[in-house]
Amino acid sequence: MSQTPSNNLNGAIEDSSENNDDEYRKFTKRQIIKNLVIVSVGCLLAFTAYDGLVMLQSTINQAEGIGVLSVAIQFSFSCITAILLPEYLFEKIGCKAVIAICLVLFVPYIASNFHPVWELMIPSSILIGLANSLYWAAQSAYLNQLSILYTDQLKFDASDKVRYTKEASNGKSCAEDNHDCSVTHKDTKILNKTPIDNGAYEISQNDIHLNSTDKEKGLTRNIVLTGGDASNGSSNSVIETVTKINCPISEYVGRPSKLLESTTARFFGIHGLIYQTCHVWSNLMSYYVLRIGAVKEVDFKNSTCKCGADFCTVDTDCSKNNLREPRDDLRNLLTGLFVALSVLSVLLVVFGLDELKKKKKNVAISWEYLIATCKHIKNKKQLFLIPMSLNIGVSQGFVMGDFTKDFVGCAWGVHNVGLVTACLGATLSLSSSFSGWFVKYLGRRTIFLIAKALNIAVIVIMLLWKPDPSQSYMFFIISGILGAVLGTFWSQLRAFYGVLFKDKEGAAFANYQLWHAIGMAMAFAYSNYICTSMKIYIYIAFSTFGMIGYLLAERSHSLENK
């Protein structure tokens, strides 16, 4: 149209975003998508480097358990920043600055793997631990803000169109859903006439004055179309085709939360698709570098090998041979590649990402900001989601620290860890993305239940199967299912946090990171001290309680929206 609808129509659709205009900068849909891509690619580069090394810590840094203990330290310190700082930093310097600073703190830990000794690994682990929770909380808040801005753009786009359907007579009034609409015709000019569903037509008009009647909002709407001759003949012929007004605003005024939920799920899904491919690229890099120094596998059938759920000690033929650390030249080559990627991620975010809010708030450190995350724990729905947040952390810790060593490395060699976990990364990426789209059609609860069924299946397989390199396909089946489960839970739980706590996303996502970090720290802390079968039973317990808590949170959310 050459002219947008009058302010009365805009007022009907802007209620939900009125505060956003004062708080956020103006962005087009293209700019919003650009920022979504940049924040996702920056995450991809950083975690191609970081996750690539974390996946290998239990196999390439085995001396004195320095590898898994350094990761446990990271996630222990992640709890500190998750509790105390997110709300203050988001308000003081903005999400973009927090993301950039955190990415800088990733570099020392990645570089410390050139020479993995306690003096380097522990301080750098503390730094990245402090940065990790802040990074994910800031990034989640940033994605949530992008979702809100994009939803507002969809509402504004909808206000630019008025739809008509066939079968009415001159001046006939109509009621559609909760809206009463009346039509008064004067010489109407059809500037754009396009077939829509079931013979309906979309008519663009130079001058459309709208006042809306919405039974829920108590507003009034009258539509007056003014202009010249109709493009397809006399005005009477147009009147005969106009029957009923389909007011597109009713789609959104009645169900704004549904539109936001769908957008948030898809944005987190797109981010998950891009980010989760880091497991593919990093593990393929690890595989092709480390296979250069691969040693011949032991005769599995004539050895003392006990891998998989039976793994309990490193004093076996398989452990001594297949879990041998890589040569120094290969370690340096791999670490150098990862350092370069981490530096590139910093540059991309600093120079490519936009700050979304108009201005920073002049705030000082106070107990109100420092304990905002702790206060949020008292929220009933947050309490329900704590077990699932812990479960995702325990699950990731099991996959990174135990599945890679106790199943793959023990039975098939360290050099094959990257190849198997590349498969895990592929299903992580795909499930993160497609679960977001499926939520729109099947609902979030159904998607979680499907993921839980897959989770039960893979746990049974791990308990019963005795790893054997002659059955290499089984490593890929297990890793593929683990990736699908983790990707679904990871992306959609974060999206659910955004839906439940959109007014307090800083404290909410900090809580997610807090409990996720505690779960990861626990999994890596006990990794060297208990047998694999016991780790699987712990995994089962957290998975079960996590699902129960999630279903209770869904029920609470549904009751509130009835």
SULHUTA-V887608 format. One record per run of one state. SS is the DSSP state (a for helix, b for strand, c for the rest). FROM is the first residue (numbers start at 1). LEN is the number of residues. If there is no record, write none. Layout:
ss=(SS:SS)
from=(FROM:FROM)
len=(LEN:LEN)
//
This chain:
ss=(c:a:b:c:a:c:a:c:a:c:a:c:a:c:a:c:b:c:b:c:b:c:b:c:b:c:a:c:b:c:b:c:b:c:b:c:b:c:b:c:b:c:a:c:b:c:a:c:a:c:a:c:a:c:a:c:a:c:a:c:b:c:a:c:a:c:a:c:a:c:a:c:a:c:a:c:a:c)
from=(1:7:24:25:29:55:57:61:63:85:86:94:95:113:118:159:163:166:174:177:179:182:183:186:192:196:197:200:201:205:207:211:213:215:219:220:223:227:230:231:233:234:235:242:244:247:249:254:256:277:278:294:300:303:308:311:317:323:328:353:357:358:367:371:372:377:380:413:414:443:444:465:469:501:505:526:532:561)
len=(6:17:1:4:26:2:4:2:22:1:8:1:18:5:41:4:3:8:3:2:3:1:3:6:4:1:3:1:4:2:4:2:2:4:1:3:4:3:1:2:1:1:7:2:3:2:5:2:21:1:16:6:3:5:3:6:6:5:25:4:1:9:4:1:5:3:33:1:29:1:21:4:32:4:21:6:29:2)
//
